[in-house]
Amino acid sequence: MTQKKIAVLGPGSWGTALSQVLNDNGHEVRIWGNVPEQITEINEKHTNTRYFSEVILDDKITGYNDLATALTDVDAILFVVPTKVTRLVAKQVAEVLDHKVVVMHASKGLEQGTHERISTILEEEIPADLRSDVVVVSGPSHAEETIVRDLTLITAASKNHEDAKYVQDLFSNDYFRLYTNDDVIGVETAAALKNVIAVGAGALHGLGFGDNAKAAIITRGLAEITRLGVAMGANPMTYIGLSGVGDLIVTGTSIHSRNWRAGDALGRGEKLADIEANMGMVIEGVSTTKVAYELSKMLQVEMPIVDTIYHVIYKDADIRESIIKLMRREGRPENEYIIEIKGLN
């Protein structure tokens, strides 16, 4: 692919890592952020020490504080901002963008209040004549590993195959590989909901439970994610792919995951407010838990693990008592959720 100009909105850990991938592929990369000191550091020291203490970025990666300047003549825009500010940033983009671009996002969450997926927010706020069909970049990936060029395989999902193929070609190289997918609903719900299960998996670890419990929550968590996703219109097969079970495994088992670390701290008895203050990064699983809980009630989808995590986080339920209650639920057939999915389809 010939060199493209790419604006990466959000100089967090994942935005920085993806910027390096694009730069490695010969593209002109512009990182936009609203913290002047961070942008100055990127431009003058070629580091982003808030997230990567020992990584030196290529000096061709340029930071921008001014959004209009960052978007001048770009071919594509990659949103990597927290879910709670996605709509605000999209509105700002729509105000200054003056030409059509490919719009991508690599964030993982659902908007509180509206329960909307990120691609829906971008479609609502950025006029259709200024953008492609939104492409979702998602899958099992830790920024800490991608930034050191560890092998990573993820998904580019879009309703338009050509747009997904464009993004696949934009990112793919010797250490970073993308597969295309047309199930945007499935990929986005998997990306968002796995963060909730990761909080639960971390809490089990913090409480001292072992690998048996870890396998249980990941497997049954995937069943719940699939049930809700299919009720929202997703293809159930998506959840056994990279953006489904792949992302759930990597997020629900690793210390690199801020959601897992938050759950681990909860399990050890720390208060949520202290955990959020000490993390220094957005814990998407906390806000997504509330959205998932509300969606499950609206769509009448049974999600006992999500219910339990919701009541622990938002209702101060005792974790150990909640686990016992979860374990003592009435017995069910293991493949009941498969039967339900077939019924929906």
C-alpha positions in Angstrom: 0.0 0.0 0.0 1.2 3.5 -0.8 2.0 5.9 2.0 -1.2 7.3 3.7 -1.7 10.1 6.1 -3.3 8.8 9.3 -4.6 10.8 12.3 -4.7 8.8 15.5 -7.0 10.4 18.0 -5.9 9.5 21.5 -2.3 9.2 22.7 -3.0 6.4 25.2 -1.2 3.1 25.3 -3.2 1.5 22.5 -3.2 4.6 20.4 0.6 4.9 20.7 1.1 1.2 19.9 -1.1 1.4 16.8 0.7 4.6 15.7 4.0 2.7 15.8 2.5 -0.2 13.7 1.3 2.3 11.1 4.6 4.1 11.1 6.5 0.8 10.7 4.4 0.4 7.5 5.6 3.6 6.1 2.6 5.8 6.7 2.6 9.4 8.0 1.2 9.2 11.5 -0.2 12.1 13.5 -1.2 11.6 17.1 -3.7 14.1 18.5 -4.3 14.6 22.2 -5.5 17.3 24.5 -2.7 17.2 27.1 0.0 19.6 25.9 2.8 18.1 28.0 2.2 14.7 26.5 2.2 15.9 23.0 5.4 18.0 23.6 7.1 14.8 25.0 6.2 12.8 21.9 7.6 15.5 19.6 10.7 16.5 21.6 11.7 13.3 23.4 9.9 10.7 21.2 8.6 9.0 24.3 5.2 8.5 26.0 6.4 7.6 29.5 3.0 7.7 31.1 2.4 4.4 29.4 5.8 3.1 28.2 8.7 3.9 30.3 11.4 2.4 28.1 10.0 2.8 24.5 11.5 5.2 22.1 9.1 6.2 19.3 10.2 6.9 15.7 10.9 10.6 15.3 8.6 10.6 12.2 5.5 10.1 14.5 4.3 13.6 15.2 2.0 14.8 18.0 -0.7 17.5 17.6 -2.7 19.6 20.0 -4.8 21.2 17.3 -7.4 18.9 15.8 -7.9 20.8 12.6 -4.2 20.8 11.8 -3.9 17.0 12.6 -6.8 16.3 10.2 -5.5 18.4 7.3 -5.3 16.2 4.1 -5.5 12.9 6.1 -6.6 9.7 4.3 -7.9 8.0 7.5 -8.8 8.7 11.1 -8.4 6.2 13.9 -10.4 6.9 17.1 -8.7 5.4 20.2 -10.3 7.5 22.9 -12.3 6.4 25.9 -15.9 5.5 25.2 -17.2 8.3 27.4 -15.6 11.0 25.2 -16.1 9.3 21.8 -19.2 11.4 21.0 -17.6 14.6 22.0 -14.5 14.0 19.9 -16.6 12.8 17.0 -18.5 16.1 17.1 -15.2 18.0 17.1 -14.0 16.1 14.1 -17.2 16.8 12.2 -16.8 20.5 12.9 -13.3 20.7 11.3 -13.1 17.9 8.8 -13.4 19.2 5.2 -13.0 16.0 3.1 -14.0 12.4 3.0 -11.8 9.9 5.0 -11.8 6.3 6.1 -13.0 6.2 9.7 -11.7 3.5 12.1 -11.9 3.0 15.8 -10.0 0.7 18.2 -11.9 1.5 21.4 -13.8 -1.1 23.4 -17.0 -0.1 25.2 -20.7 0.8 25.1 -22.0 4.3 25.8 -23.7 4.8 29.1 -27.3 6.1 28.8 -27.8 5.3 25.2 -26.3 1.8 25.3 -24.9 2.5 21.8 -21.9 0.9 20.2 -19.0 3.1 19.2 -19.5 2.7 15.5 -23.1 3.9 15.9 -21.9 7.0 17.7 -19.4 7.8 15.0 -22.1 7.3 12.3 -24.5 9.6 14.1 -21.9 12.4 14.7 -19.8 12.4 11.5 -21.9 13.1 8.3 -21.9 10.2 5.8 -20.4 12.4 3.1 -17.3 12.8 5.2 -16.6 9.2 6.0 -16.5 5.6 4.9 -18.4 2.9 6.7 -16.9 2.7 10.1 -14.2 0.0 10.5 -13.7 -1.6 13.9 -10.1 -2.7 14.8 -10.4 -5.2 17.6 -9.0 -8.5 18.9 -6.6 -10.1 21.5 -4.0 -7.4 21.9 -2.0 -5.8 24.7 -0.4 -2.5 23.9 2.6 -3.5 26.0 3.3 -6.4 23.7 2.4 -4.7 20.4 4.7 -1.8 21.2 7.7 -4.2 21.3 6.5 -5.8 18.1 5.3 -9.1 19.5 3.1 -11.2 17.2 -0.5 -9.9 17.2 -3.5 -11.1 15.3 -6.8 -9.0 15.3 -9.8 -8.2 13.2 -10.9 -5.3 10.9 -14.8 -5.4 10.9 -17.0 -3.3 8.7 -20.3 -3.5 6.8 -18.3 -2.6 3.7 -15.8 -5.3 2.8 -13.6 -2.8 0.8 -13.3 -0.5 3.8 -12.3 -3.5 6.0 -9.8 -4.6 3.3 -8.3 -1.1 3.2 -7.7 -1.2 7.0 -6.4 -4.7 6.8 -3.8 -3.6 4.3 -3.1 -0.4 6.2 -2.0 -2.3 9.4 -0.7 -5.7 8.3 3.0 -6.5 8.4 5.4 -9.2 9.7 4.3 -9.0 13.3 0.8 -7.5 13.1 -1.9 -9.4 11.1 -5.6 -8.5 10.5 -8.5 -10.6 9.3 -11.6 -9.0 7.9 -15.1 -9.5 9.2 -18.5 -8.1 8.3 -20.1 -8.6 11.7 -19.7 -5.2 13.3 -22.2 -5.8 16.1 -20.5 -9.1 17.1 -17.0 -7.6 17.1 -18.0 -4.5 19.0 -20.1 -6.3 21.6 -17.4 -8.9 22.2 -14.8 -6.2 22.6 -16.9 -4.3 25.2 -18.4 -7.2 27.2 -15.1 -9.1 27.6 -14.0 -6.2 29.8 -16.8 -7.0 32.3 -15.8 -10.7 32.5 -12.2 -9.7 32.9 -13.1 -7.6 36.0 -14.7 -10.8 37.4 -11.8 -13.0 36.5 -9.4 -10.6 38.2 -11.6 -10.5 41.3 -11.5 -14.3 41.5 -7.7 -14.1 41.4 -7.7 -11.4 44.1 -9.8 -13.6 46.3 -7.3 -16.5 45.9 -9.1 -18.8 43.6 -7.1 -20.7 41.0 -7.1 -21.9 37.4 -10.4 -23.9 37.7 -12.3 -20.7 38.6 -10.5 -18.8 35.8 -11.5 -21.3 33.2 -15.1 -21.3 34.5 -15.7 -17.6 34.4 -14.1 -17.3 30.9 -16.2 -20.1 29.5 -19.5 -19.2 31.1 -18.7 -15.5 30.5 -18.4 -16.2 26.8 -21.8 -17.9 26.9 -23.3 -14.7 28.4 -21.6 -12.4 25.9 -22.8 -14.6 23.1 -26.4 -14.6 24.3 -26.5 -10.8 24.6 -24.7 -10.2 21.4 -27.0 -12.4 19.4 -30.0 -10.7 20.9 -28.6 -7.5 19.6 -28.2 -8.9 16.1 -24.7 -10.5 16.0 -23.5 -13.6 14.3 -22.8 -16.2 17.1 -19.8 -17.5 15.1 -18.0 -14.2 15.8 -17.7 -15.1 19.4 -15.4 -18.1 18.8 -13.0 -15.9 16.7 -10.2 -13.5 17.5 -12.5 -10.7 18.6 -14.5 -13.0 20.8 -12.9 -15.8 22.7 -9.4 -14.6 21.7 -9.9 -11.2 23.2 -11.6 -12.6 26.3 -8.7 -15.0 27.0 -6.0 -12.3 26.7 -8.0 -9.8 28.8 -9.3 -12.2 31.4 -5.9 -13.8 32.2 -3.2 -11.2 32.0 -1.8 -8.6 34.4 -1.4 -6.3 31.4 -5.2 -5.9 31.4 -6.3 -2.9 33.4 -9.8 -4.5 33.8 -8.2 -7.7 35.2 -6.0 -5.6 37.5 -9.1 -3.6 38.7 -10.9 -6.8 39.5 -7.9 -8.3 41.2 -7.8 -5.2 43.5 -11.5 -5.5 44.2 -11.0 -9.1 45.2 -8.2 -8.1 47.6 -10.6 -5.7 49.3 -9.6 -2.3 47.8 -12.3 0.3 47.2 -13.3 1.0 43.6 -12.7 4.8 43.9 -9.1 4.1 45.1 -8.5 1.6 42.3 -9.7 4.1 39.6 -7.6 6.8 41.1 -4.5 4.7 41.2 -4.9 3.1 37.8 -4.2 6.3 35.8 -6.2 4.9 32.8 -9.9 4.4 32.1 -11.2 1.0 33.3 -13.8 0.4 30.6 -15.2 -2.7 32.2 -16.6 -0.7 35.2 -18.8 1.5 33.1 -19.6 -1.3 30.6 -20.9 -3.5 33.5 -23.7 -1.0 34.1 -24.6 -0.9 30.4 -24.5 -4.6 30.0 -26.7 -5.1 33.1 -29.2 -2.6 31.7 -29.2 -4.2 28.2 -29.7 -7.6 29.6 -32.8 -6.5 31.4 -34.1 -4.6 28.4 -33.5 -7.6 26.0 -34.5 -10.2 28.7 -31.2 -12.0 28.4 -30.1 -14.0 31.4 -26.5 -12.9 32.4 -25.9 -14.2 36.0 -22.1 -13.4 36.0 -22.8 -9.8 34.7 -25.5 -9.4 37.3 -23.1 -10.5 40.1 -20.4 -8.1 39.0 -22.9 -5.3 38.7 -24.2 -5.8 42.2 -20.6 -6.0 43.6 -19.5 -2.8 41.8 -22.7 -0.7 42.0 -24.6 -2.1 45.0 -21.7 -2.9 47.3 -22.6 -6.6 47.4 -20.2 -8.8 49.3 -18.0 -10.6 46.8 -17.7 -13.9 48.5 -21.4 -14.1 49.3 -22.1 -13.2 45.7 -19.9 -16.0 44.4 -21.6 -18.6 46.7 -25.0 -17.4 45.5 -23.8 -17.7 41.9 -22.5 -21.2 42.5 -25.8 -22.4 44.1 -28.0 -21.3 41.2 -30.4 -24.0 39.9 -28.6 -26.6 37.7 -28.8 -26.1 34.0 -27.8 -27.9 30.8 -24.4 -26.7 29.7 -25.4 -26.0 26.1 -28.6 -24.2 27.0 -27.3 -21.0 25.5 -26.7 -22.7 22.2 -30.3 -23.8 22.1 -31.4 -20.3 22.8 -29.2 -18.9 20.0 -30.7 -21.3 17.5 -34.1 -20.2 18.6 -33.2 -16.6 18.0 -31.9 -17.4 14.5 
